[in-house]
Amino acid sequence: MSQQQKITLIGAGLVGSLCAVFLAKRGYQVEVFERRPDMRKDNISAGRSINLALANRGIYPLQQVGLMNQVNKMVTPMKGRMIHSLNGEQNLQPYGQRAEEVIYSVSRADLNKLCMDAAEEKGNVTIHFNHRCLDVDFEKNLLLIKNELTGEEYQHPFERVIGTDGSASAVRDAIHKVNSTSNRVEPLGHSYKELCIPALNGDFQMDPNALHVWPRGGYMLIALPNMDCSFTVTLFMPNEGDISFKEINTEEKLLKFFNSHFPDAVPLLPNITQDYFDNPTGNLATVRCTPWHYQDKALLIGDAAHAVVPFHGQGMNCGFEDVSEFDAQIEKWGSDWQNVFSETDRLRKPNGDAIADMAIENYITMRDSVRDEKFLLRSALAFELEKRYPEYFCPRYSLVMFHRLPYAEAQQRGEIQEQILCQLTESVSDISDIDFSKAESLITEKLSQVTLNP
Ligand SMILES: Cc1cc2nc3c(=O)[nH]c(=O)nc-3n(C[C@H](O)[C@H](O)[C@H](O)COP(=O)(O)OP(=O)(O)OC[C@H]3O[C@@H](n4cnc5c(N)ncnc54)[C@H](O)[C@@H]3O)c2cc1C
């Protein structure tokens, strides 16, 4: 590889900054155009959610570039869902059954800043803040860039451009102007609003080692811990309907809604009215497009290629996994960019589609199924089958969160496993009544053995 080869990234969000670290390590000259100011200097929010769940697929690429030691100091482990019932009871539903099977709450801004610092430290990365990409001319290899401070628009040459510019990607739109099979943004019809449970006397007001969920059927509240002992709380709710962002539009309606549906959360949310009416309402949508690349000139990764709804906590994790796969293809193909891009696209696209589907399904699990006795029985049985037949059976949630088996395979195995679980629990209400000899024959007949990376 020529040390002088230049790669241009559009977007210095989580995926763009981590990608810059990988590319810089390989010796490329990396330039990044980021439409926002430098969040390390200006006090801007990182946009979207304040904290995120980091899991194995996101951890592995951070380990590959040696950042995990620093990230470890920024995270709070969450060992399960703490379900808040209407009567205030709390029950922990563990995510896994081994000590290491936890996910980690991390500040989006801190992680983004760490990746930016690590990229710039290499010496061959330049980030141009306040510079927005408006369009890409693939015939002339020119980017149309707007300086957001001066309003000036200018053309800038590129050799290869990587679209890491998030769900409303300008690079995606440019690729799909010249070559498109499909480019769809599918709105969920539900949105989110962030609220805050502050620390009290320097301490957490709830168990910090859990992801708190108030499942209420068509909508839900969740809370993730922060390092300063606060919790970021997110209300997910339909855009329209009886209980919706459109309908809950006065302080009186808001307080009535919270007092009836989340009574135990109300005393913990001292600024609920201000947070609700001042904070933006975030839209939720799935992006599905193909192709993710254009010739040997451009590639999309992260939300630019596959924004997913946040209910599996995998958007960033999936984007980080894209970066790792992109790097593996560079290792394999060197400067043959046509193959680097088309192979990254071919290998990642089915996985982007799979996590998009599983994320939508998980909304129903989180807001509703977690309260259902049959769901709890199937979850308990899934753990038991994992214990008895570890080379065959691993709960789907674990496959997605604690392992790196491709998402598409996790989805396929998950479907078969769900059929097995439903069949075994059909006329049973307690795990002690399960017919384990039937379980064994179903498992060995329907599932192949699985090799899992930790
Ligand atoms: C409420 C919520 C909760 C979430 N929780 C989780 C979670 O727990 N775990 C998880 O893994 N994921 C989670 N996600 C998903 C995660 O936020 C995204 O998958 C992740 O941010 C994608 O990173 P990205 O870098 O691809 O895109 P982004 O984070 O959107 O970054 C894109 C960057 O590009 C810049 N940009 C955009 N357009 C241009 C342009 N034209 N020119 C120049 N720059 C541009 C933007 O300013 C931004 O800095 C959540 C998302 C939401 C909305």
The ligand as an SDF file (V2000), in Angstrom:
LIG
                    3D

 53 58  0  0  0  0  0  0  0  0999 V2000
  -32.3460    6.9950   21.0450 C   0  0  0  0  0  0  0  0  0  0  0  0
  -31.2350    6.1830   20.4660 C   0  0  0  0  0  0  0  0  0  0  0  0
  -30.5980    5.2490   21.2630 C   0  0  0  0  0  0  0  0  0  0  0  0
  -29.5740    4.4770   20.7370 C   0  0  0  0  0  0  0  0  0  0  0  0
  -28.9780    3.5430   21.5270 N   0  0  0  0  0  0  0  0  0  0  0  0
  -28.0120    2.7480   21.0140 C   0  0  0  0  0  0  0  0  0  0  0  0
  -27.3810    1.7840   21.8250 C   0  0  0  0  0  0  0  0  0  0  0  0
  -27.7090    1.6290   23.0090 O   0  0  0  0  0  0  0  0  0  0  0  0
  -26.3940    1.0130   21.2840 N   0  0  0  0  0  0  0  0  0  0  0  0
  -26.0190    1.1450   19.9760 C   0  0  0  0  0  0  0  0  0  0  0  0
  -25.1300    0.4030   19.5300 O   0  0  0  0  0  0  0  0  0  0  0  0
  -26.6090    2.0630   19.1660 N   0  0  0  0  0  0  0  0  0  0  0  0
  -27.5760    2.8700   19.6620 C   0  0  0  0  0  0  0  0  0  0  0  0
  -28.1610    3.8130   18.8710 N   0  0  0  0  0  0  0  0  0  0  0  0
  -27.7540    3.9040   17.4540 C   0  0  0  0  0  0  0  0  0  0  0  0
  -26.4990    4.7470   17.3080 C   0  0  0  0  0  0  0  0  0  0  0  0
  -26.7580    6.0260   17.8060 O   0  0  0  0  0  0  0  0  0  0  0  0
  -26.1110    4.8640   15.8500 C   0  0  0  0  0  0  0  0  0  0  0  0
  -26.1360    3.6040   15.2390 O   0  0  0  0  0  0  0  0  0  0  0  0
  -24.7190    5.4580   15.7120 C   0  0  0  0  0  0  0  0  0  0  0  0
  -24.7180    6.7690   16.1900 O   0  0  0  0  0  0  0  0  0  0  0  0
  -24.2880    5.4410   14.2530 C   0  0  0  0  0  0  0  0  0  0  0  0
  -23.0610    6.0890   14.1570 O   0  0  0  0  0  0  0  0  0  0  0  0
  -22.6750    6.7870   12.7820 P   0  0  0  0  0  0  0  0  0  0  0  0
  -21.3360    7.3790   13.0080 O   0  0  0  0  0  0  0  0  0  0  0  0
  -22.8820    5.8350   11.6510 O   0  0  0  0  0  0  0  0  0  0  0  0
  -23.7610    7.9260   12.5740 O   0  0  0  0  0  0  0  0  0  0  0  0
  -23.9740    9.2360   13.4440 P   0  0  0  0  0  0  0  0  0  0  0  0
  -23.7650    8.9590   14.8660 O   0  0  0  0  0  0  0  0  0  0  0  0
  -25.2800    9.7920   13.0010 O   0  0  0  0  0  0  0  0  0  0  0  0
  -22.8010   10.1960   12.9640 O   0  0  0  0  0  0  0  0  0  0  0  0
  -22.8210   10.7980   11.6800 C   0  0  0  0  0  0  0  0  0  0  0  0
  -21.9060   12.0030   11.7140 C   0  0  0  0  0  0  0  0  0  0  0  0
  -21.8710   12.5610   10.4160 O   0  0  0  0  0  0  0  0  0  0  0  0
  -22.1080   13.9580   10.4930 C   0  0  0  0  0  0  0  0  0  0  0  0
  -22.7670   14.3200    9.2270 N   0  0  0  0  0  0  0  0  0  0  0  0
  -24.0320   14.0430    8.8540 C   0  0  0  0  0  0  0  0  0  0  0  0
  -24.2640   14.4710    7.6090 N   0  0  0  0  0  0  0  0  0  0  0  0
  -23.1250   15.0620    7.1930 C   0  0  0  0  0  0  0  0  0  0  0  0
  -22.7370   15.6950    5.9760 C   0  0  0  0  0  0  0  0  0  0  0  0
  -23.5870   15.8030    4.9430 N   0  0  0  0  0  0  0  0  0  0  0  0
  -21.4790   16.2030    5.8740 N   0  0  0  0  0  0  0  0  0  0  0  0
  -20.5990   16.0820    6.9170 C   0  0  0  0  0  0  0  0  0  0  0  0
  -20.9120   15.4970    8.0970 N   0  0  0  0  0  0  0  0  0  0  0  0
  -22.1580   14.9660    8.2190 C   0  0  0  0  0  0  0  0  0  0  0  0
  -22.9750   14.1500   11.7120 C   0  0  0  0  0  0  0  0  0  0  0  0
  -22.8620   15.4640   12.2330 O   0  0  0  0  0  0  0  0  0  0  0  0
  -22.3910   13.1060   12.6610 C   0  0  0  0  0  0  0  0  0  0  0  0
  -21.3150   13.5890   13.4040 O   0  0  0  0  0  0  0  0  0  0  0  0
  -29.1820    4.6240   19.3760 C   0  0  0  0  0  0  0  0  0  0  0  0
  -29.8230    5.5770   18.5740 C   0  0  0  0  0  0  0  0  0  0  0  0
  -30.8390    6.3410   19.1140 C   0  0  0  0  0  0  0  0  0  0  0  0
  -31.5210    7.3270   18.2310 C   0  0  0  0  0  0  0  0  0  0  0  0
  1  2  1  0
  2  3  1  0
  2 52  2  0
  3  4  2  0
  4  5  1  0
  4 50  1  0
  5  6  2  0
  6  7  1  0
  6 13  1  0
  7  8  2  0
  7  9  1  0
  9 10  1  0
 10 11  2  0
 10 12  1  0
 12 13  2  0
 13 14  1  0
 14 15  1  0
 14 50  1  0
 15 16  1  0
 16 17  1  0
 16 18  1  0
 18 19  1  0
 18 20  1  0
 20 21  1  0
 20 22  1  0
 22 23  1  0
 23 24  1  0
 24 25  2  0
 24 26  1  0
 24 27  1  0
 27 28  1  0
 28 29  2  0
 28 30  1  0
 28 31  1  0
 31 32  1  0
 32 33  1  0
 33 34  1  0
 33 48  1  0
 34 35  1  0
 35 36  1  0
 35 46  1  0
 36 37  1  0
 36 45  1  0
 37 38  2  0
 38 39  1  0
 39 40  1  0
 39 45  2  0
 40 41  1  0
 40 42  2  0
 42 43  1  0
 43 44  2  0
 44 45  1  0
 46 47  1  0
 46 48  1  0
 48 49  1  0
 50 51  2  0
 51 52  1  0
 52 53  1  0
M  END
$$$$
